[in-house]
Amino acid sequence: MSELDVNLPSTRQIQGSIKDKIEVSVKLLTGDVFVGRIVWQDPNCLFFTDANERKTLISRHSIAYIQYQ
């Protein structure tokens, strides 16, 4: 199992948004867009929650981009 590389700027950026509870938009390669907060990350996935408290586990491989609000 690979470890989360906290030296990567992208990892630190996501960690900062988790800590500060910043709202983001996550666009998937399928075109679906999720708006809410990233709760945690690991090397494979992001755990995401929206305004309705729906919880979604998103595979990193399916993400086109993350946009910060």
Buried (B, 14 or more C-beta within 10 A) or exposed (E): EEEEEEEEEEBEEBBEBBEEEBBBEBBBEEEEEBEBBBEEBEEEBBBBBEEEEEEBEBEEEBBEEBEEE
